[in-house]
Amino acid sequence: MDDFLDGLQDMTLHNPNSDFVPGTCFTEECAEALDLNPAKWLWLEELKLI
């Protein structure tokens, strides 16, 4: 049986270009209004994942 994962690229664990880039639907104002880190216990890298 063929492995369906053959031919897929390996994923990197860290994307250096993962900084937030505002768009037309999800703007900087929308991100701030969500208040994703109200207790300030998330690290910057964890916020980038959100």
PDB file with one MODEL, atoms N, CA, C and O in Angstrom:
MODEL        1
ATOM      1  N   MET A   1       0.845  -1.189   0.000  1.00  0.00           N
ATOM      2  CA  MET A   1       0.000   0.000   0.000  1.00  0.00           C
ATOM      3  C   MET A   1       0.886   1.246   0.000  1.00  0.00           C
ATOM      4  O   MET A   1       1.883   1.299   0.720  1.00  0.00           O
ATOM      5  N   ASP A   2       0.530   2.237  -0.796  1.00  0.00           N
ATOM      6  CA  ASP A   2       1.306   3.464  -0.893  1.00  0.00           C
ATOM      7  C   ASP A   2       1.114   4.327   0.348  1.00  0.00           C
ATOM      8  O   ASP A   2       0.026   4.372   0.923  1.00  0.00           O
ATOM      9  N   ASP A   3       2.174   5.004   0.752  1.00  0.00           N
ATOM     10  CA  ASP A   3       2.100   5.932   1.872  1.00  0.00           C
ATOM     11  C   ASP A   3       1.595   7.275   1.347  1.00  0.00           C
ATOM     12  O   ASP A   3       2.244   7.898   0.506  1.00  0.00           O
ATOM     13  N   PHE A   4       0.453   7.718   1.833  1.00  0.00           N
ATOM     14  CA  PHE A   4      -0.139   8.961   1.325  1.00  0.00           C
ATOM     15  C   PHE A   4       0.663  10.194   1.735  1.00  0.00           C
ATOM     16  O   PHE A   4       0.408  11.281   1.216  1.00  0.00           O
ATOM     17  N   LEU A   5       1.631  10.058   2.659  1.00  0.00           N
ATOM     18  CA  LEU A   5       2.453  11.186   3.072  1.00  0.00           C
ATOM     19  C   LEU A   5       3.694  11.373   2.194  1.00  0.00           C
ATOM     20  O   LEU A   5       4.391  12.383   2.298  1.00  0.00           O
ATOM     21  N   ASP A   6       3.960  10.393   1.332  1.00  0.00           N
ATOM     22  CA  ASP A   6       5.099  10.521   0.420  1.00  0.00           C
ATOM     23  C   ASP A   6       4.914  11.733  -0.483  1.00  0.00           C
ATOM     24  O   ASP A   6       3.835  11.955  -1.033  1.00  0.00           O
ATOM     25  N   GLY A   7       5.956  12.495  -0.625  1.00  0.00           N
ATOM     26  CA  GLY A   7       5.898  13.654  -1.510  1.00  0.00           C
ATOM     27  C   GLY A   7       5.531  14.947  -0.818  1.00  0.00           C
ATOM     28  O   GLY A   7       5.654  16.014  -1.420  1.00  0.00           O
ATOM     29  N   LEU A   8       5.078  14.892   0.444  1.00  0.00           N
ATOM     30  CA  LEU A   8       4.764  16.122   1.166  1.00  0.00           C
ATOM     31  C   LEU A   8       6.042  16.742   1.712  1.00  0.00           C
ATOM     32  O   LEU A   8       6.980  16.034   2.077  1.00  0.00           O
ATOM     33  N   GLN A   9       6.071  18.060   1.765  1.00  0.00           N
ATOM     34  CA  GLN A   9       7.234  18.755   2.305  1.00  0.00           C
ATOM     35  C   GLN A   9       7.217  18.664   3.821  1.00  0.00           C
ATOM     36  O   GLN A   9       6.152  18.592   4.435  1.00  0.00           O
ATOM     37  N   ASP A  10       8.412  18.667   4.427  1.00  0.00           N
ATOM     38  CA  ASP A  10       8.515  18.694   5.877  1.00  0.00           C
ATOM     39  C   ASP A  10       8.077  20.065   6.387  1.00  0.00           C
ATOM     40  O   ASP A  10       8.356  21.087   5.760  1.00  0.00           O
ATOM     41  N   MET A  11       7.396  20.076   7.518  1.00  0.00           N
ATOM     42  CA  MET A  11       6.978  21.333   8.127  1.00  0.00           C
ATOM     43  C   MET A  11       8.079  21.841   9.044  1.00  0.00           C
ATOM     44  O   MET A  11       8.727  21.057   9.737  1.00  0.00           O
ATOM     45  N   THR A  12       8.290  23.143   9.049  1.00  0.00           N
ATOM     46  CA  THR A  12       9.251  23.722   9.974  1.00  0.00           C
ATOM     47  C   THR A  12       8.540  23.993  11.292  1.00  0.00           C
ATOM     48  O   THR A  12       7.334  24.240  11.318  1.00  0.00           O
ATOM     49  N   LEU A  13       9.288  23.945  12.377  1.00  0.00           N
ATOM     50  CA  LEU A  13       8.702  24.193  13.691  1.00  0.00           C
ATOM     51  C   LEU A  13       8.646  25.670  14.028  1.00  0.00           C
ATOM     52  O   LEU A  13       7.904  26.074  14.923  1.00  0.00           O
ATOM     53  N   HIS A  14       9.417  26.476  13.328  1.00  0.00           N
ATOM     54  CA  HIS A  14       9.417  27.914  13.582  1.00  0.00           C
ATOM     55  C   HIS A  14       9.377  28.648  12.253  1.00  0.00           C
ATOM     56  O   HIS A  14      10.228  28.433  11.390  1.00  0.00           O
ATOM     57  N   ASN A  15       8.412  29.494  12.095  1.00  0.00           N
ATOM     58  CA  ASN A  15       8.300  30.295  10.889  1.00  0.00           C
ATOM     59  C   ASN A  15       8.792  31.706  11.214  1.00  0.00           C
ATOM     60  O   ASN A  15       8.125  32.422  11.960  1.00  0.00           O
ATOM     61  N   PRO A  16       9.932  32.120  10.679  1.00  0.00           N
ATOM     62  CA  PRO A  16      10.457  33.449  10.997  1.00  0.00           C
ATOM     63  C   PRO A  16       9.579  34.577  10.472  1.00  0.00           C
ATOM     64  O   PRO A  16       9.727  35.721  10.901  1.00  0.00           O
ATOM     65  N   ASN A  17       8.675  34.277   9.558  1.00  0.00           N
ATOM     66  CA  ASN A  17       7.794  35.302   8.999  1.00  0.00           C
ATOM     67  C   ASN A  17       6.398  35.213   9.590  1.00  0.00           C
ATOM     68  O   ASN A  17       5.417  35.512   8.909  1.00  0.00           O
ATOM     69  N   SER A  18       6.296  34.803  10.856  1.00  0.00           N
ATOM     70  CA  SER A  18       4.987  34.566  11.437  1.00  0.00           C
ATOM     71  C   SER A  18       4.413  35.786  12.166  1.00  0.00           C
ATOM     72  O   SER A  18       3.458  35.646  12.930  1.00  0.00           O
ATOM     73  N   ASP A  19       4.969  36.962  11.946  1.00  0.00           N
ATOM     74  CA  ASP A  19       4.416  38.162  12.563  1.00  0.00           C
ATOM     75  C   ASP A  19       3.055  38.481  11.954  1.00  0.00           C
ATOM     76  O   ASP A  19       2.799  38.174  10.790  1.00  0.00           O
ATOM     77  N   PHE A  20       2.190  39.099  12.748  1.00  0.00           N
ATOM     78  CA  PHE A  20       0.844  39.434  12.305  1.00  0.00           C
ATOM     79  C   PHE A  20       0.889  40.468  11.190  1.00  0.00           C
ATOM     80  O   PHE A  20       1.551  41.500  11.307  1.00  0.00           O
ATOM     81  N   VAL A  21       0.192  40.182  10.132  1.00  0.00           N
ATOM     82  CA  VAL A  21       0.053  41.115   9.018  1.00  0.00           C
ATOM     83  C   VAL A  21      -1.435  41.384   8.866  1.00  0.00           C
ATOM     84  O   VAL A  21      -2.181  40.495   8.457  1.00  0.00           O
ATOM     85  N   PRO A  22      -1.889  42.614   9.191  1.00  0.00           N
ATOM     86  CA  PRO A  22      -3.320  42.917   9.094  1.00  0.00           C
ATOM     87  C   PRO A  22      -3.824  42.762   7.666  1.00  0.00           C
ATOM     88  O   PRO A  22      -3.115  43.061   6.705  1.00  0.00           O
ATOM     89  N   GLY A  23      -5.039  42.299   7.548  1.00  0.00           N
ATOM     90  CA  GLY A  23      -5.664  42.150   6.246  1.00  0.00           C
ATOM     91  C   GLY A  23      -6.894  43.025   6.141  1.00  0.00           C
ATOM     92  O   GLY A  23      -7.072  43.953   6.930  1.00  0.00           O
ATOM     93  N   THR A  24      -7.735  42.740   5.182  1.00  0.00           N
ATOM     94  CA  THR A  24      -8.944  43.540   5.004  1.00  0.00           C
ATOM     95  C   THR A  24     -10.069  43.055   5.901  1.00  0.00           C
ATOM     96  O   THR A  24     -10.919  43.850   6.301  1.00  0.00           O
ATOM     97  N   CYS A  25     -10.094  41.762   6.229  1.00  0.00           N
ATOM     98  CA  CYS A  25     -11.149  41.222   7.106  1.00  0.00           C
ATOM     99  C   CYS A  25     -10.716  41.188   8.561  1.00  0.00           C
ATOM    100  O   CYS A  25     -11.489  41.558   9.445  1.00  0.00           O
ATOM    101  N   PHE A  26      -9.501  40.753   8.820  1.00  0.00           N
ATOM    102  CA  PHE A  26      -8.991  40.675  10.193  1.00  0.00           C
ATOM    103  C   PHE A  26      -7.933  41.748  10.360  1.00  0.00           C
ATOM    104  O   PHE A  26      -6.761  41.539  10.049  1.00  0.00           O
ATOM    105  N   THR A  27      -8.362  42.901  10.857  1.00  0.00           N
ATOM    106  CA  THR A  27      -7.496  44.064  10.971  1.00  0.00           C
ATOM    107  C   THR A  27      -6.811  44.097  12.331  1.00  0.00           C
ATOM    108  O   THR A  27      -7.116  43.285  13.204  1.00  0.00           O
ATOM    109  N   GLU A  28      -5.903  45.019  12.506  1.00  0.00           N
ATOM    110  CA  GLU A  28      -5.227  45.223  13.792  1.00  0.00           C
ATOM    111  C   GLU A  28      -6.256  45.570  14.870  1.00  0.00           C
ATOM    112  O   GLU A  28      -6.133  45.122  16.010  1.00  0.00           O
ATOM    113  N   GLU A  29      -7.262  46.361  14.519  1.00  0.00           N
ATOM    114  CA  GLU A  29      -8.300  46.737  15.475  1.00  0.00           C
ATOM    115  C   GLU A  29      -9.107  45.514  15.930  1.00  0.00           C
ATOM    116  O   GLU A  29      -9.460  45.397  17.103  1.00  0.00           O
ATOM    117  N   CYS A  30      -9.392  44.613  14.995  1.00  0.00           N
ATOM    118  CA  CYS A  30     -10.107  43.369  15.341  1.00  0.00           C
ATOM    119  C   CYS A  30      -9.278  42.519  16.286  1.00  0.00           C
ATOM    120  O   CYS A  30      -9.808  41.958  17.246  1.00  0.00           O
ATOM    121  N   ALA A  31      -7.987  42.418  16.026  1.00  0.00           N
ATOM    122  CA  ALA A  31      -7.098  41.622  16.872  1.00  0.00           C
ATOM    123  C   ALA A  31      -7.049  42.199  18.281  1.00  0.00           C
ATOM    124  O   ALA A  31      -7.084  41.453  19.260  1.00  0.00           O
ATOM    125  N   GLU A  32      -6.967  43.524  18.389  1.00  0.00           N
ATOM    126  CA  GLU A  32      -6.933  44.165  19.703  1.00  0.00           C
ATOM    127  C   GLU A  32      -8.266  44.011  20.428  1.00  0.00           C
ATOM    128  O   GLU A  32      -8.287  43.840  21.647  1.00  0.00           O
ATOM    129  N   ALA A  33      -9.376  44.069  19.700  1.00  0.00           N
ATOM    130  CA  ALA A  33     -10.697  43.941  20.314  1.00  0.00           C
ATOM    131  C   ALA A  33     -10.921  42.538  20.882  1.00  0.00           C
ATOM    132  O   ALA A  33     -11.670  42.376  21.844  1.00  0.00           O
ATOM    133  N   LEU A  34     -10.280  41.527  20.297  1.00  0.00           N
ATOM    134  CA  LEU A  34     -10.419  40.165  20.808  1.00  0.00           C
ATOM    135  C   LEU A  34      -9.739  39.977  22.159  1.00  0.00           C
ATOM    136  O   LEU A  34     -10.100  39.078  22.919  1.00  0.00           O
ATOM    137  N   ASP A  35      -8.759  40.822  22.458  1.00  0.00           N
ATOM    138  CA  ASP A  35      -8.029  40.752  23.720  1.00  0.00           C
ATOM    139  C   ASP A  35      -7.582  39.312  23.986  1.00  0.00           C
ATOM    140  O   ASP A  35      -8.018  38.683  24.950  1.00  0.00           O
ATOM    141  N   LEU A  36      -6.713  38.804  23.124  1.00  0.00           N
ATOM    142  CA  LEU A  36      -6.310  37.404  23.146  1.00  0.00           C
ATOM    143  C   LEU A  36      -5.433  37.028  24.333  1.00  0.00           C
ATOM    144  O   LEU A  36      -5.260  35.841  24.611  1.00  0.00           O
ATOM    145  N   ASN A  37      -4.890  37.983  25.022  1.00  0.00           N
ATOM    146  CA  ASN A  37      -3.997  37.685  26.142  1.00  0.00           C
ATOM    147  C   ASN A  37      -4.310  38.591  27.330  1.00  0.00           C
ATOM    148  O   ASN A  37      -3.441  39.348  27.763  1.00  0.00           O
ATOM    149  N   PRO A  38      -5.533  38.533  27.870  1.00  0.00           N
ATOM    150  CA  PRO A  38      -5.902  39.468  28.935  1.00  0.00           C
ATOM    151  C   PRO A  38      -5.094  39.291  30.216  1.00  0.00           C
ATOM    152  O   PRO A  38      -4.833  40.273  30.910  1.00  0.00           O
ATOM    153  N   ALA A  39      -4.693  38.074  30.546  1.00  0.00           N
ATOM    154  CA  ALA A  39      -3.934  37.835  31.774  1.00  0.00           C
ATOM    155  C   ALA A  39      -2.434  38.008  31.561  1.00  0.00           C
ATOM    156  O   ALA A  39      -1.659  37.942  32.516  1.00  0.00           O
ATOM    157  N   LYS A  40      -2.020  38.231  30.315  1.00  0.00           N
ATOM    158  CA  LYS A  40      -0.609  38.435  29.952  1.00  0.00           C
ATOM    159  C   LYS A  40       0.264  37.237  30.328  1.00  0.00           C
ATOM    160  O   LYS A  40       1.416  37.415  30.722  1.00  0.00           O
ATOM    161  N   TRP A  41      -0.271  36.018  30.212  1.00  0.00           N
ATOM    162  CA  TRP A  41       0.514  34.832  30.529  1.00  0.00           C
ATOM    163  C   TRP A  41       0.987  34.079  29.295  1.00  0.00           C
ATOM    164  O   TRP A  41       1.721  33.100  29.425  1.00  0.00           O
ATOM    165  N   LEU A  42       0.586  34.511  28.095  1.00  0.00           N
ATOM    166  CA  LEU A  42       1.072  33.882  26.869  1.00  0.00           C
ATOM    167  C   LEU A  42       2.376  34.526  26.428  1.00  0.00           C
ATOM    168  O   LEU A  42       2.553  35.739  26.546  1.00  0.00           O
ATOM    169  N   TRP A  43       3.281  33.708  25.922  1.00  0.00           N
ATOM    170  CA  TRP A  43       4.518  34.219  25.357  1.00  0.00           C
ATOM    171  C   TRP A  43       4.231  34.799  23.978  1.00  0.00           C
ATOM    172  O   TRP A  43       3.210  34.484  23.367  1.00  0.00           O
ATOM    173  N   LEU A  44       5.124  35.638  23.493  1.00  0.00           N
ATOM    174  CA  LEU A  44       4.965  36.271  22.188  1.00  0.00           C
ATOM    175  C   LEU A  44       4.825  35.224  21.089  1.00  0.00           C
ATOM    176  O   LEU A  44       4.002  35.386  20.188  1.00  0.00           O
ATOM    177  N   GLU A  45       5.613  34.157  21.148  1.00  0.00           N
ATOM    178  CA  GLU A  45       5.536  33.110  20.127  1.00  0.00           C
ATOM    179  C   GLU A  45       4.179  32.410  20.167  1.00  0.00           C
ATOM    180  O   GLU A  45       3.675  31.997  19.123  1.00  0.00           O
ATOM    181  N   GLU A  46       3.578  32.268  21.351  1.00  0.00           N
ATOM    182  CA  GLU A  46       2.251  31.658  21.458  1.00  0.00           C
ATOM    183  C   GLU A  46       1.187  32.566  20.873  1.00  0.00           C
ATOM    184  O   GLU A  46       0.244  32.092  20.241  1.00  0.00           O
ATOM    185  N   LEU A  47       1.331  33.863  21.077  1.00  0.00           N
ATOM    186  CA  LEU A  47       0.384  34.821  20.473  1.00  0.00           C
ATOM    187  C   LEU A  47       0.472  34.792  18.955  1.00  0.00           C
ATOM    188  O   LEU A  47      -0.539  34.953  18.270  1.00  0.00           O
ATOM    189  N   LYS A  48       1.669  34.588  18.425  1.00  0.00           N
ATOM    190  CA  LYS A  48       1.832  34.520  16.976  1.00  0.00           C
ATOM    191  C   LYS A  48       1.085  33.323  16.401  1.00  0.00           C
ATOM    192  O   LYS A  48       0.592  33.381  15.274  1.00  0.00           O
ATOM    193  N   LEU A  49       1.000  32.236  17.172  1.00  0.00           N
ATOM    194  CA  LEU A  49       0.278  31.056  16.709  1.00  0.00           C
ATOM    195  C   LEU A  49      -1.217  31.315  16.596  1.00  0.00           C
ATOM    196  O   LEU A  49      -1.888  30.748  15.735  1.00  0.00           O
ATOM    197  N   ILE A  50      -1.728  32.160  17.455  1.00  0.00           N
ATOM    198  CA  ILE A  50      -3.162  32.472  17.435  1.00  0.00           C
ATOM    199  C   ILE A  50      -3.468  33.255  16.200  1.00  0.00           C
ATOM    200  O   ILE A  50      -4.619  33.628  15.975  1.00  0.00           O
TER     201      ILE A  50
ENDMDL
END
